[in-house]
Amino acid sequence: MRSSLILCAAVLAAGCTQPVRPCAPQVVEIERVERVPVPAECLQPCAEPAGVPGTNGELLEAYAARGEALACYRARVECVEAVTGP
């Protein structure tokens, strides 16, 4: 117990003998974030197909409908990027 206290005291004392060197000032660049209102036409809801297709025909219809929904979402992204930038 006594030897561990002496060891702790020696470790603490060793750190105190070195001079403190302050860091030189550094230039920090901060990126400014600006919030831009998004027009309502960019936020129109996109129709999404619901349910799980039961037949191959329904699967093809659901695939086509999801393609239309994906095109709608891509148009929304392009609309927002046109207002706010990429």
PDB file of N, CA, C and O in Angstrom, chain B, residues numbered from 101:
ATOM      1  N   MET B 101       0.830  -1.195   0.000  1.00  0.00           N
ATOM      2  CA  MET B 101       0.000   0.000   0.000  1.00  0.00           C
ATOM      3  C   MET B 101       0.872   1.254   0.000  1.00  0.00           C
ATOM      4  O   MET B 101       0.635   2.192  -0.762  1.00  0.00           O
ATOM      5  N   ARG B 102       1.890   1.254   0.874  1.00  0.00           N
ATOM      6  CA  ARG B 102       2.764   2.410   0.990  1.00  0.00           C
ATOM      7  C   ARG B 102       3.578   2.612  -0.278  1.00  0.00           C
ATOM      8  O   ARG B 102       3.816   3.745  -0.698  1.00  0.00           O
ATOM      9  N   SER B 103       4.007   1.502  -0.892  1.00  0.00           N
ATOM     10  CA  SER B 103       4.813   1.623  -2.109  1.00  0.00           C
ATOM     11  C   SER B 103       3.969   2.169  -3.268  1.00  0.00           C
ATOM     12  O   SER B 103       4.483   2.908  -4.107  1.00  0.00           O
ATOM     13  N   SER B 104       2.696   1.817  -3.320  1.00  0.00           N
ATOM     14  CA  SER B 104       1.842   2.339  -4.390  1.00  0.00           C
ATOM     15  C   SER B 104       1.580   3.827  -4.204  1.00  0.00           C
ATOM     16  O   SER B 104       1.463   4.555  -5.190  1.00  0.00           O
ATOM     17  N   LEU B 105       1.486   4.297  -2.954  1.00  0.00           N
ATOM     18  CA  LEU B 105       1.326   5.735  -2.711  1.00  0.00           C
ATOM     19  C   LEU B 105       2.575   6.503  -3.130  1.00  0.00           C
ATOM     20  O   LEU B 105       2.494   7.590  -3.701  1.00  0.00           O
ATOM     21  N   ILE B 106       3.733   5.912  -2.833  1.00  0.00           N
ATOM     22  CA  ILE B 106       4.989   6.563  -3.227  1.00  0.00           C
ATOM     23  C   ILE B 106       5.085   6.600  -4.748  1.00  0.00           C
ATOM     24  O   ILE B 106       5.523   7.601  -5.317  1.00  0.00           O
ATOM     25  N   LEU B 107       4.684   5.529  -5.405  1.00  0.00           N
ATOM     26  CA  LEU B 107       4.698   5.486  -6.872  1.00  0.00           C
ATOM     27  C   LEU B 107       3.768   6.542  -7.460  1.00  0.00           C
ATOM     28  O   LEU B 107       4.142   7.238  -8.405  1.00  0.00           O
ATOM     29  N   CYS B 108       2.561   6.667  -6.912  1.00  0.00           N
ATOM     30  CA  CYS B 108       1.613   7.686  -7.393  1.00  0.00           C
ATOM     31  C   CYS B 108       2.173   9.083  -7.185  1.00  0.00           C
ATOM     32  O   CYS B 108       2.049   9.933  -8.066  1.00  0.00           O
ATOM     33  N   ALA B 109       2.785   9.334  -6.038  1.00  0.00           N
ATOM     34  CA  ALA B 109       3.367  10.644  -5.762  1.00  0.00           C
ATOM     35  C   ALA B 109       4.501  10.937  -6.727  1.00  0.00           C
ATOM     36  O   ALA B 109       4.649  12.073  -7.178  1.00  0.00           O
ATOM     37  N   ALA B 110       5.303   9.933  -7.052  1.00  0.00           N
ATOM     38  CA  ALA B 110       6.414  10.131  -7.987  1.00  0.00           C
ATOM     39  C   ALA B 110       5.903  10.427  -9.399  1.00  0.00           C
ATOM     40  O   ALA B 110       6.464  11.265 -10.104  1.00  0.00           O
ATOM     41  N   VAL B 111       4.862   9.751  -9.796  1.00  0.00           N
ATOM     42  CA  VAL B 111       4.294   9.985 -11.131  1.00  0.00           C
ATOM     43  C   VAL B 111       3.708  11.387 -11.215  1.00  0.00           C
ATOM     44  O   VAL B 111       3.903  12.079 -12.214  1.00  0.00           O
ATOM     45  N   LEU B 112       2.997  11.812 -10.183  1.00  0.00           N
ATOM     46  CA  LEU B 112       2.416  13.153 -10.181  1.00  0.00           C
ATOM     47  C   LEU B 112       3.496  14.221 -10.151  1.00  0.00           C
ATOM     48  O   LEU B 112       3.376  15.238 -10.834  1.00  0.00           O
ATOM     49  N   ALA B 113       4.534  14.010  -9.382  1.00  0.00           N
ATOM     50  CA  ALA B 113       5.611  14.991  -9.278  1.00  0.00           C
ATOM     51  C   ALA B 113       6.380  15.085 -10.594  1.00  0.00           C
ATOM     52  O   ALA B 113       6.844  16.165 -10.961  1.00  0.00           O
ATOM     53  N   ALA B 114       6.517  13.981 -11.297  1.00  0.00           N
ATOM     54  CA  ALA B 114       7.248  13.998 -12.566  1.00  0.00           C
ATOM     55  C   ALA B 114       6.541  14.863 -13.598  1.00  0.00           C
ATOM     56  O   ALA B 114       7.199  15.528 -14.398  1.00  0.00           O
ATOM     57  N   GLY B 115       5.229  14.866 -13.595  1.00  0.00           N
ATOM     58  CA  GLY B 115       4.482  15.679 -14.547  1.00  0.00           C
ATOM     59  C   GLY B 115       4.521  17.150 -14.225  1.00  0.00           C
ATOM     60  O   GLY B 115       4.329  17.976 -15.117  1.00  0.00           O
ATOM     61  N   CYS B 116       4.763  17.505 -12.976  1.00  0.00           N
ATOM     62  CA  CYS B 116       4.755  18.901 -12.558  1.00  0.00           C
ATOM     63  C   CYS B 116       6.073  19.607 -12.838  1.00  0.00           C
ATOM     64  O   CYS B 116       6.127  20.836 -12.789  1.00  0.00           O
ATOM     65  N   THR B 117       7.122  18.876 -13.124  1.00  0.00           N
ATOM     66  CA  THR B 117       8.426  19.502 -13.302  1.00  0.00           C
ATOM     67  C   THR B 117       8.607  20.078 -14.692  1.00  0.00           C
ATOM     68  O   THR B 117       9.486  20.917 -14.889  1.00  0.00           O
ATOM     69  N   GLN B 118       7.814  19.661 -15.657  1.00  0.00           N
ATOM     70  CA  GLN B 118       7.964  20.164 -17.014  1.00  0.00           C
ATOM     71  C   GLN B 118       7.212  21.480 -17.173  1.00  0.00           C
ATOM     72  O   GLN B 118       6.096  21.623 -16.674  1.00  0.00           O
ATOM     73  N   PRO B 119       7.818  22.444 -17.867  1.00  0.00           N
ATOM     74  CA  PRO B 119       7.131  23.735 -18.047  1.00  0.00           C
ATOM     75  C   PRO B 119       5.912  23.570 -18.962  1.00  0.00           C
ATOM     76  O   PRO B 119       5.903  22.724 -19.856  1.00  0.00           O
ATOM     77  N   VAL B 120       4.913  24.373 -18.728  1.00  0.00           N
ATOM     78  CA  VAL B 120       3.701  24.358 -19.540  1.00  0.00           C
ATOM     79  C   VAL B 120       3.952  25.199 -20.783  1.00  0.00           C
ATOM     80  O   VAL B 120       4.338  26.364 -20.691  1.00  0.00           O
ATOM     81  N   ARG B 121       3.732  24.603 -21.929  1.00  0.00           N
ATOM     82  CA  ARG B 121       3.942  25.310 -23.194  1.00  0.00           C
ATOM     83  C   ARG B 121       2.580  25.605 -23.819  1.00  0.00           C
ATOM     84  O   ARG B 121       1.895  24.687 -24.269  1.00  0.00           O
ATOM     85  N   PRO B 122       2.189  26.857 -23.851  1.00  0.00           N
ATOM     86  CA  PRO B 122       0.895  27.177 -24.462  1.00  0.00           C
ATOM     87  C   PRO B 122       0.961  26.986 -25.978  1.00  0.00           C
ATOM     88  O   PRO B 122       2.004  27.190 -26.601  1.00  0.00           O
ATOM     89  N   CYS B 123      -0.139  26.604 -26.538  1.00  0.00           N
ATOM     90  CA  CYS B 123      -0.223  26.411 -27.983  1.00  0.00           C
ATOM     91  C   CYS B 123      -0.314  27.762 -28.683  1.00  0.00           C
ATOM     92  O   CYS B 123      -0.902  28.712 -28.167  1.00  0.00           O
ATOM     93  N   ALA B 124       0.272  27.820 -29.847  1.00  0.00           N
ATOM     94  CA  ALA B 124       0.189  29.042 -30.645  1.00  0.00           C
ATOM     95  C   ALA B 124      -1.233  29.202 -31.159  1.00  0.00           C
ATOM     96  O   ALA B 124      -1.905  28.207 -31.431  1.00  0.00           O
ATOM     97  N   PRO B 125      -1.704  30.442 -31.298  1.00  0.00           N
ATOM     98  CA  PRO B 125      -3.054  30.657 -31.828  1.00  0.00           C
ATOM     99  C   PRO B 125      -3.172  30.098 -33.246  1.00  0.00           C
ATOM    100  O   PRO B 125      -2.241  30.192 -34.046  1.00  0.00           O
ATOM    101  N   GLN B 126      -4.311  29.528 -33.533  1.00  0.00           N
ATOM    102  CA  GLN B 126      -4.557  28.965 -34.849  1.00  0.00           C
ATOM    103  C   GLN B 126      -5.807  29.589 -35.454  1.00  0.00           C
ATOM    104  O   GLN B 126      -6.759  29.925 -34.749  1.00  0.00           O
ATOM    105  N   VAL B 127      -5.785  29.734 -36.761  1.00  0.00           N
ATOM    106  CA  VAL B 127      -6.942  30.250 -37.477  1.00  0.00           C
ATOM    107  C   VAL B 127      -7.921  29.096 -37.680  1.00  0.00           C
ATOM    108  O   VAL B 127      -7.550  28.029 -38.170  1.00  0.00           O
ATOM    109  N   VAL B 128      -9.162  29.324 -37.301  1.00  0.00           N
ATOM    110  CA  VAL B 128     -10.198  28.315 -37.448  1.00  0.00           C
ATOM    111  C   VAL B 128     -11.242  28.852 -38.416  1.00  0.00           C
ATOM    112  O   VAL B 128     -11.777  29.945 -38.228  1.00  0.00           O
ATOM    113  N   GLU B 129     -11.525  28.068 -39.457  1.00  0.00           N
ATOM    114  CA  GLU B 129     -12.546  28.469 -40.426  1.00  0.00           C
ATOM    115  C   GLU B 129     -13.849  27.786 -40.064  1.00  0.00           C
ATOM    116  O   GLU B 129     -13.881  26.578 -39.830  1.00  0.00           O
ATOM    117  N   ILE B 130     -14.920  28.557 -40.018  1.00  0.00           N
ATOM    118  CA  ILE B 130     -16.235  28.043 -39.669  1.00  0.00           C
ATOM    119  C   ILE B 130     -17.142  28.219 -40.868  1.00  0.00           C
ATOM    120  O   ILE B 130     -17.254  29.309 -41.429  1.00  0.00           O
ATOM    121  N   GLU B 131     -17.789  27.130 -41.254  1.00  0.00           N
ATOM    122  CA  GLU B 131     -18.705  27.183 -42.386  1.00  0.00           C
ATOM    123  C   GLU B 131     -20.066  27.656 -41.895  1.00  0.00           C
ATOM    124  O   GLU B 131     -20.622  27.099 -40.949  1.00  0.00           O
ATOM    125  N   ARG B 132     -20.591  28.670 -42.534  1.00  0.00           N
ATOM    126  CA  ARG B 132     -21.879  29.223 -42.136  1.00  0.00           C
ATOM    127  C   ARG B 132     -23.003  28.460 -42.821  1.00  0.00           C
ATOM    128  O   ARG B 132     -22.989  28.275 -44.038  1.00  0.00           O
ATOM    129  N   VAL B 133     -23.957  28.028 -42.045  1.00  0.00           N
ATOM    130  CA  VAL B 133     -25.111  27.312 -42.581  1.00  0.00           C
ATOM    131  C   VAL B 133     -26.284  28.286 -42.639  1.00  0.00           C
ATOM    132  O   VAL B 133     -26.643  28.914 -41.643  1.00  0.00           O
ATOM    133  N   GLU B 134     -26.863  28.392 -43.814  1.00  0.00           N
ATOM    134  CA  GLU B 134     -27.994  29.297 -43.994  1.00  0.00           C
ATOM    135  C   GLU B 134     -29.225  28.480 -44.357  1.00  0.00           C
ATOM    136  O   GLU B 134     -29.188  27.664 -45.278  1.00  0.00           O
ATOM    137  N   ARG B 135     -30.285  28.697 -43.650  1.00  0.00           N
ATOM    138  CA  ARG B 135     -31.539  27.978 -43.918  1.00  0.00           C
ATOM    139  C   ARG B 135     -32.344  28.767 -44.950  1.00  0.00           C
ATOM    140  O   ARG B 135     -32.568  29.969 -44.813  1.00  0.00           O
ATOM    141  N   VAL B 136     -32.769  28.045 -45.986  1.00  0.00           N
ATOM    142  CA  VAL B 136     -33.517  28.647 -47.077  1.00  0.00           C
ATOM    143  C   VAL B 136     -34.894  27.995 -47.114  1.00  0.00           C
ATOM    144  O   VAL B 136     -34.996  26.768 -47.073  1.00  0.00           O
ATOM    145  N   PRO B 137     -35.959  28.801 -47.191  1.00  0.00           N
ATOM    146  CA  PRO B 137     -37.290  28.190 -47.268  1.00  0.00           C
ATOM    147  C   PRO B 137     -37.465  27.420 -48.579  1.00  0.00           C
ATOM    148  O   PRO B 137     -37.013  27.852 -49.640  1.00  0.00           O
ATOM    149  N   VAL B 138     -38.122  26.285 -48.477  1.00  0.00           N
ATOM    150  CA  VAL B 138     -38.352  25.442 -49.649  1.00  0.00           C
ATOM    151  C   VAL B 138     -39.773  25.707 -50.143  1.00  0.00           C
ATOM    152  O   VAL B 138     -40.716  25.663 -49.353  1.00  0.00           O
ATOM    153  N   PRO B 139     -39.942  25.982 -51.439  1.00  0.00           N
ATOM    154  CA  PRO B 139     -41.275  26.247 -51.977  1.00  0.00           C
ATOM    155  C   PRO B 139     -42.197  25.034 -51.821  1.00  0.00           C
ATOM    156  O   PRO B 139     -41.749  23.888 -51.786  1.00  0.00           O
ATOM    157  N   ALA B 140     -43.483  25.321 -51.730  1.00  0.00           N
ATOM    158  CA  ALA B 140     -44.472  24.264 -51.524  1.00  0.00           C
ATOM    159  C   ALA B 140     -44.531  23.287 -52.697  1.00  0.00           C
ATOM    160  O   ALA B 140     -44.836  22.110 -52.502  1.00  0.00           O
ATOM    161  N   GLU B 141     -44.244  23.758 -53.910  1.00  0.00           N
ATOM    162  CA  GLU B 141     -44.314  22.841 -55.050  1.00  0.00           C
ATOM    163  C   GLU B 141     -43.217  21.776 -55.000  1.00  0.00           C
ATOM    164  O   GLU B 141     -43.331  20.735 -55.647  1.00  0.00           O
ATOM    165  N   CYS B 142     -42.163  22.035 -54.238  1.00  0.00           N
ATOM    166  CA  CYS B 142     -41.107  21.030 -54.075  1.00  0.00           C
ATOM    167  C   CYS B 142     -41.484  19.965 -53.048  1.00  0.00           C
ATOM    168  O   CYS B 142     -40.809  18.940 -52.945  1.00  0.00           O
ATOM    169  N   LEU B 143     -42.535  20.194 -52.303  1.00  0.00           N
ATOM    170  CA  LEU B 143     -42.909  19.281 -51.222  1.00  0.00           C
ATOM    171  C   LEU B 143     -44.212  18.536 -51.484  1.00  0.00           C
ATOM    172  O   LEU B 143     -44.828  18.004 -50.560  1.00  0.00           O
ATOM    173  N   GLN B 144     -44.625  18.502 -52.734  1.00  0.00           N
ATOM    174  CA  GLN B 144     -45.858  17.779 -53.065  1.00  0.00           C
ATOM    175  C   GLN B 144     -45.659  16.292 -52.778  1.00  0.00           C
ATOM    176  O   GLN B 144     -44.597  15.749 -53.083  1.00  0.00           O
ATOM    177  N   PRO B 145     -46.653  15.627 -52.202  1.00  0.00           N
ATOM    178  CA  PRO B 145     -46.492  14.201 -51.887  1.00  0.00           C
ATOM    179  C   PRO B 145     -46.432  13.357 -53.154  1.00  0.00           C
ATOM    180  O   PRO B 145     -47.068  13.664 -54.162  1.00  0.00           O
ATOM    181  N   CYS B 146     -45.659  12.297 -53.074  1.00  0.00           N
ATOM    182  CA  CYS B 146     -45.550  11.352 -54.179  1.00  0.00           C
ATOM    183  C   CYS B 146     -46.376  10.120 -53.841  1.00  0.00           C
ATOM    184  O   CYS B 146     -46.356   9.629 -52.713  1.00  0.00           O
ATOM    185  N   ALA B 147     -47.099   9.632 -54.838  1.00  0.00           N
ATOM    186  CA  ALA B 147     -47.933   8.455 -54.629  1.00  0.00           C
ATOM    187  C   ALA B 147     -47.050   7.212 -54.569  1.00  0.00           C
ATOM    188  O   ALA B 147     -46.192   7.000 -55.426  1.00  0.00           O
ATOM    189  N   GLU B 148     -47.276   6.403 -53.550  1.00  0.00           N
ATOM    190  CA  GLU B 148     -46.531   5.154 -53.414  1.00  0.00           C
ATOM    191  C   GLU B 148     -47.496   3.990 -53.442  1.00  0.00           C
ATOM    192  O   GLU B 148     -48.548   4.037 -52.805  1.00  0.00           O
ATOM    193  N   PRO B 149     -47.152   2.960 -54.167  1.00  0.00           N
ATOM    194  CA  PRO B 149     -48.018   1.778 -54.188  1.00  0.00           C
ATOM    195  C   PRO B 149     -47.991   1.089 -52.828  1.00  0.00           C
ATOM    196  O   PRO B 149     -46.957   1.053 -52.161  1.00  0.00           O
ATOM    197  N   ALA B 150     -49.117   0.554 -52.432  1.00  0.00           N
ATOM    198  CA  ALA B 150     -49.205  -0.109 -51.129  1.00  0.00           C
ATOM    199  C   ALA B 150     -49.417  -1.597 -51.327  1.00  0.00           C
ATOM    200  O   ALA B 150     -49.924  -2.036 -52.359  1.00  0.00           O
ATOM    201  N   GLY B 151     -49.028  -2.354 -50.338  1.00  0.00           N
ATOM    202  CA  GLY B 151     -49.283  -3.788 -50.349  1.00  0.00           C
ATOM    203  C   GLY B 151     -48.188  -4.581 -51.027  1.00  0.00           C
ATOM    204  O   GLY B 151     -47.238  -4.038 -51.592  1.00  0.00           O
ATOM    205  N   VAL B 152     -48.361  -5.887 -50.947  1.00  0.00           N
ATOM    206  CA  VAL B 152     -47.423  -6.818 -51.554  1.00  0.00           C
ATOM    207  C   VAL B 152     -48.120  -7.473 -52.739  1.00  0.00           C
ATOM    208  O   VAL B 152     -49.218  -8.011 -52.597  1.00  0.00           O
ATOM    209  N   PRO B 153     -47.480  -7.428 -53.914  1.00  0.00           N
ATOM    210  CA  PRO B 153     -48.130  -8.019 -55.085  1.00  0.00           C
ATOM    211  C   PRO B 153     -48.262  -9.533 -54.933  1.00  0.00           C
ATOM    212  O   PRO B 153     -47.354 -10.196 -54.431  1.00  0.00           O
ATOM    213  N   GLY B 154     -49.404 -10.075 -55.371  1.00  0.00           N
ATOM    214  CA  GLY B 154     -49.656 -11.498 -55.243  1.00  0.00           C
ATOM    215  C   GLY B 154     -49.351 -12.281 -56.504  1.00  0.00           C
ATOM    216  O   GLY B 154     -49.020 -13.464 -56.430  1.00  0.00           O
ATOM    217  N   THR B 155     -49.455 -11.637 -57.672  1.00  0.00           N
ATOM    218  CA  THR B 155     -49.201 -12.326 -58.937  1.00  0.00           C
ATOM    219  C   THR B 155     -48.110 -11.587 -59.690  1.00  0.00           C
ATOM    220  O   THR B 155     -47.714 -10.483 -59.316  1.00  0.00           O
ATOM    221  N   ASN B 156     -47.629 -12.213 -60.761  1.00  0.00           N
ATOM    222  CA  ASN B 156     -46.604 -11.569 -61.575  1.00  0.00           C
ATOM    223  C   ASN B 156     -47.126 -10.297 -62.232  1.00  0.00           C
ATOM    224  O   ASN B 156     -46.385  -9.325 -62.381  1.00  0.00           O
ATOM    225  N   GLY B 157     -48.377 -10.300 -62.619  1.00  0.00           N
ATOM    226  CA  GLY B 157     -48.971  -9.105 -63.222  1.00  0.00           C
ATOM    227  C   GLY B 157     -49.008  -7.950 -62.234  1.00  0.00           C
ATOM    228  O   GLY B 157     -48.696  -6.810 -62.578  1.00  0.00           O
ATOM    229  N   GLU B 158     -49.396  -8.262 -60.998  1.00  0.00           N
ATOM    230  CA  GLU B 158     -49.410  -7.225 -59.964  1.00  0.00           C
ATOM    231  C   GLU B 158     -47.991  -6.749 -59.653  1.00  0.00           C
ATOM    232  O   GLU B 158     -47.767  -5.579 -59.345  1.00  0.00           O
ATOM    233  N   LEU B 159     -47.042  -7.676 -59.738  1.00  0.00           N
ATOM    234  CA  LEU B 159     -45.654  -7.307 -59.499  1.00  0.00           C
ATOM    235  C   LEU B 159     -45.167  -6.314 -60.545  1.00  0.00           C
ATOM    236  O   LEU B 159     -44.492  -5.342 -60.207  1.00  0.00           O
ATOM    237  N   LEU B 160     -45.499  -6.545 -61.801  1.00  0.00           N
ATOM    238  CA  LEU B 160     -45.102  -5.616 -62.866  1.00  0.00           C
ATOM    239  C   LEU B 160     -45.759  -4.255 -62.680  1.00  0.00           C
ATOM    240  O   LEU B 160     -45.125  -3.221 -62.892  1.00  0.00           O
ATOM    241  N   GLU B 161     -47.038  -4.256 -62.282  1.00  0.00           N
ATOM    242  CA  GLU B 161     -47.724  -2.980 -62.038  1.00  0.00           C
ATOM    243  C   GLU B 161     -47.081  -2.239 -60.861  1.00  0.00           C
ATOM    244  O   GLU B 161     -46.891  -1.024 -60.918  1.00  0.00           O
ATOM    245  N   ALA B 162     -46.750  -2.968 -59.801  1.00  0.00           N
ATOM    246  CA  ALA B 162     -46.115  -2.344 -58.643  1.00  0.00           C
ATOM    247  C   ALA B 162     -44.739  -1.807 -59.010  1.00  0.00           C
ATOM    248  O   ALA B 162     -44.342  -0.739 -58.544  1.00  0.00           O
ATOM    249  N   TYR B 163     -44.004  -2.549 -59.853  1.00  0.00           N
ATOM    250  CA  TYR B 163     -42.679  -2.101 -60.294  1.00  0.00           C
ATOM    251  C   TYR B 163     -42.796  -0.797 -61.081  1.00  0.00           C
ATOM    252  O   TYR B 163     -41.999   0.121 -60.885  1.00  0.00           O
ATOM    253  N   ALA B 164     -43.779  -0.716 -61.963  1.00  0.00           N
ATOM    254  CA  ALA B 164     -43.981   0.503 -62.752  1.00  0.00           C
ATOM    255  C   ALA B 164     -44.395   1.659 -61.850  1.00  0.00           C
ATOM    256  O   ALA B 164     -43.946   2.790 -62.033  1.00  0.00           O
ATOM    257  N   ALA B 165     -45.258   1.368 -60.870  1.00  0.00           N
ATOM    258  CA  ALA B 165     -45.707   2.426 -59.960  1.00  0.00           C
ATOM    259  C   ALA B 165     -44.547   2.921 -59.096  1.00  0.00           C
ATOM    260  O   ALA B 165     -44.452   4.115 -58.812  1.00  0.00           O
ATOM    261  N   ARG B 166     -43.676   2.022 -58.681  1.00  0.00           N
ATOM    262  CA  ARG B 166     -42.524   2.449 -57.889  1.00  0.00           C
ATOM    263  C   ARG B 166     -41.575   3.282 -58.733  1.00  0.00           C
ATOM    264  O   ARG B 166     -40.920   4.192 -58.224  1.00  0.00           O
ATOM    265  N   GLY B 167     -41.499   2.974 -60.023  1.00  0.00           N
ATOM    266  CA  GLY B 167     -40.681   3.794 -60.920  1.00  0.00           C
ATOM    267  C   GLY B 167     -41.230   5.206 -61.017  1.00  0.00           C
ATOM    268  O   GLY B 167     -40.473   6.176 -61.059  1.00  0.00           O
ATOM    269  N   GLU B 168     -42.569   5.316 -61.054  1.00  0.00           N
ATOM    270  CA  GLU B 168     -43.189   6.646 -61.083  1.00  0.00           C
ATOM    271  C   GLU B 168     -42.939   7.388 -59.774  1.00  0.00           C
ATOM    272  O   GLU B 168     -42.681   8.592 -59.781  1.00  0.00           O
ATOM    273  N   ALA B 169     -43.013   6.673 -58.652  1.00  0.00           N
ATOM    274  CA  ALA B 169     -42.746   7.303 -57.361  1.00  0.00           C
ATOM    275  C   ALA B 169     -41.295   7.755 -57.288  1.00  0.00           C
ATOM    276  O   ALA B 169     -41.009   8.840 -56.780  1.00  0.00           O
ATOM    277  N   LEU B 170     -40.372   6.934 -57.792  1.00  0.00           N
ATOM    278  CA  LEU B 170     -38.960   7.299 -57.795  1.00  0.00           C
ATOM    279  C   LEU B 170     -38.716   8.539 -58.655  1.00  0.00           C
ATOM    280  O   LEU B 170     -37.936   9.414 -58.278  1.00  0.00           O
ATOM    281  N   ALA B 171     -39.376   8.614 -59.795  1.00  0.00           N
ATOM    282  CA  ALA B 171     -39.255   9.798 -60.654  1.00  0.00           C
ATOM    283  C   ALA B 171     -39.795  11.024 -59.937  1.00  0.00           C
ATOM    284  O   ALA B 171     -39.237  12.114 -60.065  1.00  0.00           O
ATOM    285  N   CYS B 172     -40.875  10.858 -59.183  1.00  0.00           N
ATOM    286  CA  CYS B 172     -41.448  11.967 -58.420  1.00  0.00           C
ATOM    287  C   CYS B 172     -40.461  12.451 -57.357  1.00  0.00           C
ATOM    288  O   CYS B 172     -40.266  13.653 -57.181  1.00  0.00           O
ATOM    289  N   TYR B 173     -39.844  11.505 -56.655  1.00  0.00           N
ATOM    290  CA  TYR B 173     -38.872  11.886 -55.618  1.00  0.00           C
ATOM    291  C   TYR B 173     -37.642  12.560 -56.223  1.00  0.00           C
ATOM    292  O   TYR B 173     -37.106  13.507 -55.649  1.00  0.00           O
ATOM    293  N   ARG B 174     -37.200  12.074 -57.373  1.00  0.00           N
ATOM    294  CA  ARG B 174     -36.051  12.712 -58.037  1.00  0.00           C
ATOM    295  C   ARG B 174     -36.400  14.140 -58.451  1.00  0.00           C
ATOM    296  O   ARG B 174     -35.568  15.041 -58.342  1.00  0.00           O
ATOM    297  N   ALA B 175     -37.630  14.346 -58.927  1.00  0.00           N
ATOM    298  CA  ALA B 175     -38.064  15.695 -59.310  1.00  0.00           C
ATOM    299  C   ALA B 175     -38.097  16.609 -58.093  1.00  0.00           C
ATOM    300  O   ALA B 175     -37.755  17.787 -58.193  1.00  0.00           O
ATOM    301  N   ARG B 176     -38.512  16.069 -56.931  1.00  0.00           N
ATOM    302  CA  ARG B 176     -38.521  16.875 -55.699  1.00  0.00           C
ATOM    303  C   ARG B 176     -37.108  17.293 -55.322  1.00  0.00           C
ATOM    304  O   ARG B 176     -36.883  18.441 -54.938  1.00  0.00           O
ATOM    305  N   VAL B 177     -36.150  16.370 -55.429  1.00  0.00           N
ATOM    306  CA  VAL B 177     -34.758  16.678 -55.098  1.00  0.00           C
ATOM    307  C   VAL B 177     -34.224  17.747 -56.049  1.00  0.00           C
ATOM    308  O   VAL B 177     -33.568  18.692 -55.612  1.00  0.00           O
ATOM    309  N   GLU B 178     -34.495  17.605 -57.329  1.00  0.00           N
ATOM    310  CA  GLU B 178     -34.037  18.593 -58.302  1.00  0.00           C
ATOM    311  C   GLU B 178     -34.661  19.966 -58.040  1.00  0.00           C
ATOM    312  O   GLU B 178     -33.998  20.989 -58.210  1.00  0.00           O
ATOM    313  N   CYS B 179     -35.934  19.992 -57.625  1.00  0.00           N
ATOM    314  CA  CYS B 179     -36.605  21.239 -57.311  1.00  0.00           C
ATOM    315  C   CYS B 179     -35.935  21.922 -56.110  1.00  0.00           C
ATOM    316  O   CYS B 179     -35.704  23.131 -56.131  1.00  0.00           O
ATOM    317  N   VAL B 180     -35.630  21.154 -55.079  1.00  0.00           N
ATOM    318  CA  VAL B 180     -34.985  21.720 -53.898  1.00  0.00           C
ATOM    319  C   VAL B 180     -33.575  22.190 -54.243  1.00  0.00           C
ATOM    320  O   VAL B 180     -33.154  23.258 -53.797  1.00  0.00           O
ATOM    321  N   GLU B 181     -32.841  21.405 -55.032  1.00  0.00           N
ATOM    322  CA  GLU B 181     -31.483  21.810 -55.424  1.00  0.00           C
ATOM    323  C   GLU B 181     -31.492  23.070 -56.284  1.00  0.00           C
ATOM    324  O   GLU B 181     -30.559  23.870 -56.220  1.00  0.00           O
ATOM    325  N   ALA B 182     -32.538  23.253 -57.085  1.00  0.00           N
ATOM    326  CA  ALA B 182     -32.636  24.462 -57.903  1.00  0.00           C
ATOM    327  C   ALA B 182     -32.786  25.698 -57.026  1.00  0.00           C
ATOM    328  O   ALA B 182     -32.305  26.775 -57.378  1.00  0.00           O
ATOM    329  N   VAL B 183     -33.454  25.544 -55.882  1.00  0.00           N
ATOM    330  CA  VAL B 183     -33.660  26.672 -54.973  1.00  0.00           C
ATOM    331  C   VAL B 183     -32.442  26.893 -54.083  1.00  0.00           C
ATOM    332  O   VAL B 183     -31.996  28.025 -53.901  1.00  0.00           O
ATOM    333  N   THR B 184     -31.907  25.804 -53.531  1.00  0.00           N
ATOM    334  CA  THR B 184     -30.861  25.927 -52.520  1.00  0.00           C
ATOM    335  C   THR B 184     -29.464  25.705 -53.047  1.00  0.00           C
ATOM    336  O   THR B 184     -28.499  26.086 -52.385  1.00  0.00           O
ATOM    337  N   GLY B 185     -29.321  25.111 -54.198  1.00  0.00           N
ATOM    338  CA  GLY B 185     -28.000  24.754 -54.707  1.00  0.00           C
ATOM    339  C   GLY B 185     -27.688  23.320 -54.342  1.00  0.00           C
ATOM    340  O   GLY B 185     -28.309  22.769 -53.433  1.00  0.00           O
ATOM    341  N   PRO B 186     -26.730  22.694 -55.035  1.00  0.00           N
ATOM    342  CA  PRO B 186     -26.440  21.273 -54.791  1.00  0.00           C
ATOM    343  C   PRO B 186     -25.830  21.005 -53.431  1.00  0.00           C
ATOM    344  O   PRO B 186     -25.539  19.855 -53.101  1.00  0.00           O
TER     345      PRO B 186
END
